[in-house]
């Protein structure tokens, strides 16, 4: 790492200092158990520190996901972003986490300071996590505009909201989801049990078997999907449509 820059772990109380690098409030993920962030500072003198780089991610035992990467324009092409990504691989190695992935959010193309980030990840052959919805991991309410929803008719299945379950049903559902290892996009379901928006989180079952599930939590002002599993797109649509409708009625 360059001696002129300081790489620091960002705590939730430090988020405001890095807001210039966080136009979409990704640092709200720090309020979740799995959220983490690394910042880069340029020390101009003894009293002056400038935030110049930011990486926000989420981590579980099976996967570390880079949710956001940004470097101030005048500091680009100095290896800062590369060092931030390397630090994530070091975290994975130290914690024996087998996979690192990156969300290829279209938000990257909306800001000057993040132009080229998507192609950076693509060139490095990151595992591309299948998104919930059309283009990116996004707020549930945004899925109303998704072709995934609007180009299809109403789903046949009627999934069950967590708010309509007994405590034992919730426990059993989360336990079963925890045993599913081929979810399309997933964090450990049990990790978010205490933080679920229960009226927006749904499970679809046929013959007693789970065909689809969508778990949602609140991160700041955003409604964030944190777990998605579906045996097929049609199965997945049932839980997504139900969550979209519930969110739109709030």
C-alpha positions as CSV (number, residue, x, y, z in Angstrom):
1,X,0.0,0.0,0.0
2,X,1.1,3.5,-0.7
3,X,2.7,5.2,2.3
4,X,0.9,8.4,1.6
5,X,-2.6,7.0,2.1
6,X,-4.2,5.4,5.1
7,X,-6.6,2.4,4.8
8,X,-9.1,2.3,7.7
9,X,-12.0,0.1,8.8
10,X,-15.1,2.4,8.9
11,X,-17.5,2.2,11.8
12,X,-21.2,3.2,11.6
13,X,-20.4,6.5,13.4
14,X,-17.8,7.4,10.8
15,X,-20.1,7.1,7.8
16,X,-20.9,10.8,7.5
17,X,-17.3,11.6,6.9
18,X,-17.3,9.5,3.8
19,X,-20.6,10.7,2.3
20,X,-19.0,12.4,-0.7
21,X,-18.0,8.8,-1.9
22,X,-21.4,7.3,-1.0
23,X,-24.1,9.0,-3.1
24,X,-26.5,6.0,-2.9
25,X,-26.0,5.5,0.9
26,X,-24.5,2.1,0.7
27,X,-22.9,2.7,4.1
28,X,-26.3,2.1,5.6
29,X,-25.3,-1.6,5.3
30,X,-23.1,-1.0,8.3
31,X,-26.3,-1.2,10.4
32,X,-26.5,-4.9,9.4
33,X,-24.5,-7.6,11.1
34,X,-22.9,-8.6,7.8
35,X,-22.0,-5.1,6.7
36,X,-18.4,-3.7,6.6
37,X,-16.6,-0.8,4.9
38,X,-13.0,0.2,4.3
39,X,-12.0,3.8,3.6
40,X,-8.9,5.4,2.2
41,X,-7.6,8.7,3.6
42,X,-5.1,11.2,2.2
43,X,-3.3,13.0,5.1
44,X,-2.4,16.4,3.7
45,X,-0.9,17.5,7.0
46,X,-1.2,16.8,10.7
47,X,-4.7,18.2,10.9
48,X,-6.1,17.6,7.4
49,X,-7.5,14.2,6.3
50,X,-9.4,13.8,3.0
51,X,-11.6,10.7,2.2
52,X,-10.6,9.6,-1.2
53,X,-11.6,5.9,-1.5
54,X,-14.4,3.7,-0.2
55,X,-15.4,0.0,-0.4
56,X,-18.6,-1.3,1.1
57,X,-19.4,-5.0,1.4
58,X,-21.2,-7.7,3.2
59,X,-19.7,-10.9,4.6
60,X,-20.9,-14.3,5.6
61,X,-19.1,-17.6,6.2
62,X,-19.6,-18.6,2.5
63,X,-19.3,-15.3,0.6
64,X,-18.0,-11.8,0.8
65,X,-19.8,-9.4,-1.6
66,X,-18.4,-6.1,-2.7
67,X,-21.5,-3.8,-2.8
68,X,-19.8,-0.5,-3.7
69,X,-16.4,0.7,-4.7
70,X,-15.5,4.4,-5.3
71,X,-12.4,6.5,-5.6
72,X,-12.2,10.3,-6.0
73,X,-11.6,11.3,-9.6
74,X,-8.2,13.0,-9.1
75,X,-6.9,9.9,-7.2
76,X,-7.9,7.3,-9.8
77,X,-5.3,5.2,-11.6
78,X,-3.0,5.2,-8.6
79,X,-3.9,1.6,-7.5
80,X,-6.2,2.7,-4.7
81,X,-9.2,0.7,-5.9
82,X,-7.0,-2.3,-6.5
83,X,-5.7,-2.2,-2.9
84,X,-9.2,-2.0,-1.6
85,X,-10.2,-5.1,-3.6
86,X,-7.0,-6.9,-2.4
87,X,-8.0,-6.1,1.2
88,X,-11.3,-8.0,0.6
89,X,-9.4,-11.0,-0.7
90,X,-7.2,-10.8,2.4
91,X,-10.3,-10.8,4.6
92,X,-11.6,-13.8,2.8
93,X,-8.3,-15.7,3.2
94,X,-8.0,-14.8,6.9
95,X,-11.6,-15.9,7.6
96,X,-11.4,-18.9,5.3
97,X,-14.3,-17.6,3.2
98,X,-14.3,-19.5,-0.1
99,X,-16.0,-16.9,-2.4
100,X,-15.7,-13.2,-3.3
101,X,-18.2,-11.6,-5.6
102,X,-19.2,-8.1,-6.7
103,X,-22.6,-6.5,-7.3
104,X,-22.4,-4.9,-10.8
105,X,-24.8,-2.1,-10.0
106,X,-26.0,0.3,-12.7
107,X,-25.5,3.0,-10.1
108,X,-21.8,2.9,-11.0
109,X,-22.6,4.5,-14.3
110,X,-24.6,7.4,-12.7
111,X,-21.6,9.0,-10.9
112,X,-18.4,10.3,-12.3
113,X,-16.3,8.9,-9.5
114,X,-17.4,5.4,-10.3
115,X,-17.3,5.3,-14.1
116,X,-15.5,2.1,-15.2
117,X,-16.0,0.2,-12.0
118,X,-18.4,-2.3,-13.6
119,X,-15.9,-3.1,-16.4
120,X,-13.1,-3.3,-13.8
121,X,-14.9,-6.1,-12.0
122,X,-15.9,-7.8,-15.3
123,X,-12.3,-7.8,-16.5
124,X,-11.2,-9.5,-13.3
125,X,-13.7,-12.4,-13.8
126,X,-15.6,-11.8,-10.6
127,X,-18.5,-14.2,-9.9
128,X,-21.5,-12.3,-11.1
129,X,-24.2,-12.7,-8.5
130,X,-27.6,-13.2,-10.1
131,X,-29.7,-10.2,-9.1
132,X,-33.1,-10.0,-7.6
133,X,-35.1,-8.2,-10.3
134,X,-33.8,-6.9,-13.6
135,X,-30.5,-5.2,-13.3
136,X,-29.2,-4.9,-9.7
137,X,-29.8,-5.6,-6.1
138,X,-32.2,-2.8,-5.3
139,X,-35.0,-1.5,-3.1
140,X,-38.0,-3.8,-3.2
141,X,-40.2,-0.9,-4.4
142,X,-38.0,-0.5,-7.5
143,X,-39.0,-3.9,-8.7
144,X,-42.4,-2.5,-9.7
145,X,-40.6,-1.2,-12.8
146,X,-38.8,-4.4,-13.5
147,X,-39.4,-6.3,-16.7
148,X,-39.2,-9.4,-14.5
149,X,-42.5,-8.3,-13.1
150,X,-44.3,-6.2,-15.7
151,X,-43.8,-8.6,-18.7
152,X,-45.4,-11.5,-16.9
153,X,-48.9,-12.2,-15.6
154,X,-50.0,-12.9,-12.1
155,X,-48.1,-15.8,-10.5
156,X,-50.2,-18.9,-9.6
157,X,-48.7,-19.6,-6.2
158,X,-49.9,-17.7,-3.1
159,X,-46.8,-17.4,-0.8
160,X,-47.1,-16.9,2.9
161,X,-45.8,-13.8,4.6
162,X,-43.7,-14.1,7.7
163,X,-46.1,-11.8,9.5
164,X,-48.7,-14.5,9.1
165,X,-46.6,-17.3,10.6
166,X,-46.4,-18.5,14.1
167,X,-43.1,-18.3,15.9
168,X,-42.5,-22.1,15.3
169,X,-43.3,-21.7,11.5
170,X,-40.8,-18.9,11.2
171,X,-38.1,-20.9,13.0
172,X,-38.8,-24.0,10.8
173,X,-38.8,-21.9,7.6
174,X,-35.5,-20.2,8.4
175,X,-34.0,-23.5,9.4
176,X,-35.0,-25.0,6.0
177,X,-33.7,-22.0,4.1
178,X,-30.4,-22.4,5.9
179,X,-30.0,-25.9,4.5
180,X,-30.5,-24.7,0.9
181,X,-27.0,-24.2,-0.7
182,X,-28.1,-23.4,-4.3
183,X,-30.0,-20.2,-3.8
184,X,-29.8,-17.8,-6.7
185,X,-28.7,-14.9,-4.5
186,X,-28.3,-15.4,-0.8
187,X,-26.9,-14.5,2.6
188,X,-27.4,-16.9,5.5
189,X,-31.1,-16.5,6.2
190,X,-30.8,-17.0,10.0
191,X,-28.4,-14.1,10.3
192,X,-31.2,-11.6,9.5
193,X,-34.1,-13.3,11.4
194,X,-34.4,-10.6,14.1
195,X,-34.3,-7.8,11.5
196,X,-36.9,-9.0,9.0
197,X,-39.6,-6.8,7.6
198,X,-42.1,-9.6,8.2
199,X,-44.9,-8.2,6.0
200,X,-42.5,-8.0,3.1
201,X,-40.8,-11.4,3.5
202,X,-42.4,-14.4,1.9
203,X,-42.0,-18.2,1.5
204,X,-43.7,-20.2,-1.2
205,X,-44.2,-24.0,-0.6
206,X,-45.7,-26.8,-2.6
207,X,-46.4,-30.2,-1.0
208,X,-44.5,-29.1,2.1
209,X,-41.3,-28.2,0.2
210,X,-39.9,-24.7,-0.2
211,X,-39.9,-23.5,-3.8
212,X,-39.1,-19.9,-3.3
213,X,-38.3,-17.4,-0.5
214,X,-37.6,-13.7,-0.3
215,X,-36.4,-12.1,2.9
216,X,-36.4,-8.3,3.3
217,X,-34.9,-6.0,5.9
218,X,-34.7,-2.3,6.3
219,X,-31.3,-0.6,5.9
220,X,-31.7,3.1,6.7
221,X,-34.7,4.3,4.6
222,X,-34.2,1.4,2.1
223,X,-36.1,-1.9,1.9
224,X,-33.3,-4.3,1.1
225,X,-33.6,-7.9,-0.1
226,X,-31.1,-9.9,1.9
227,X,-32.0,-13.5,0.9
228,X,-33.6,-14.9,-2.3
229,X,-34.1,-18.5,-3.3
230,X,-36.1,-19.9,-6.1
231,X,-36.2,-23.3,-7.9
232,X,-37.2,-21.5,-11.1
233,X,-38.1,-18.0,-12.3
234,X,-41.8,-18.7,-12.0
235,X,-41.3,-19.8,-8.4
236,X,-39.3,-16.7,-7.7
237,X,-41.9,-14.4,-9.2
238,X,-44.5,-15.5,-6.7
239,X,-42.5,-14.2,-3.7
240,X,-41.2,-11.1,-5.6
241,X,-44.7,-10.0,-6.7
242,X,-46.1,-10.5,-3.2
243,X,-43.3,-8.4,-1.7
244,X,-43.6,-5.6,-4.3
245,X,-47.4,-5.4,-3.7
246,X,-46.9,-5.3,0.1
247,X,-44.2,-2.6,-0.2
248,X,-46.3,-0.5,-2.6
249,X,-49.2,-0.5,-0.1
250,X,-47.0,0.9,2.7
